[in-house]
Amino acid sequence: MASLAMAYDEGLAERIRELCPKATEKAMFGGVGWMERGNLVVGILGDKMGDGSSLIVRVPPDTTPQVLKEPGVGPMVQGGRTMKGWVVVAADQVAEDNELQAWIERSRKHVATLPKK
């Protein structure tokens, strides 16, 4: 059983479910992700720091440096490596539905350009 510190924000997950009703939901990386056409669009990382779950968002790799300059956005680091094309958005940056929807749509636009898996 996962510790409470690793649990993801179920309220945020429910909001994403409402905005992505046709996406495939999949448990991963101690959280949950939403896939479209076999590609991950967004996901929720577990609350490791006690300051809320973070949203991971797929962005065009060549725009990652610019996206990282936006408020509340940080790099996605996996195994000590910064992942190009992925960012972590702080929970407070998606507190409002329009903010969350904007990040989801931004990612969907990019994912639509990727080959179906």
N, C-alpha and C positions, 0 to 999 in steps of 0.2 A: 504494500500500500504506500502511495506517495505521501510524503510529509505535507502538512498544511502549508508550509512555506513554499512548496513547489506547486500547489494547486493554482489553476488559472481562474480568472474572473468569469464566473458563469453568467453574470449579467452582461458583460461585454460579448460573450459568446452568443447569447440569445439575441442581442442587437444585430450581430453579424448574420445569424441565421435568418432574421427577418429581411435583411438587405440582400442576402444571397440564397434565396429559396431553392434555386436549381443547382447550387454548388454541392459537390460531394465533400462531406465532413470526414476528417480523418484524424485520429489521435496520433500525435507525434511530438518529439522533442520536449516531453514533459508538459505539453499543452495540447492544442488542437489547431488544425489547419483546414482551409477550404480550397478545394481544387475545382478548376474549370478546364475542360478539355485535357485532363490529366496533368495539368500544371498548377502548382501552388500559387494562389492569388494572395491571400493573407493568412496569418495565423496569430495565435495568442501564446506568448511565452508565460510560463508559470511565474508567480510573484515571488522572486528570489530575494528581493531586497526589502520587502514589506511596504513598498510604495505603490502597489498596484501592478496589475499585469500589463505587459507591453505588447503592442501590436507589431508584428513583423509584416513588412510590405515589400512586394517585388516591384522593382523599378528598372527602367532601362539601364544596363551597366554603365553606359557612357555618361549618364546623368547623376550617378551616385555622388560624386564630389559636390555638385550643386545642391542636391537634396539634403545632404548632410549639414548644410549651412542653415537649414530651416529650423525654427524653434522646436525644441523637444525631440529632435531626430538624432539618433546615434547610429554607429556602425553595427552591423550584424556580425558578431564574432563567433566562429565555430572552431573548436579545436585550436584556439590561439591564432586563427587566421581570419582576417577581415574578408567578408564575403561581398564581392562586387555585385551589384544588382539587387542587393537586399539592404533594407534599413530597419531600424527599430524605432517605433514611434511611442513616446511616453503616453501613459494612460490619460493624463490631463489634456493632451492634445487631441483626443478623440472623445472627450466628455459629452459633446453635443452630437446628435445624430447627423447633422449636416457635415461636421468635421470627419466623422467616421466614414460617411458615404463618399466624401471627396477622396479619401485615401483609397478606399475600395475601388472606386471608378478609375482612379489613376493607375492602379495596378491592373485592373481588368483590361484597360486600353493596351497596356504593354503585353499582357499575357495573350491577348488576341492576335498578336503578331508572331507568337511562338508556334512551332509545330505541335500538333496534337500528339499526346503520348498515349 
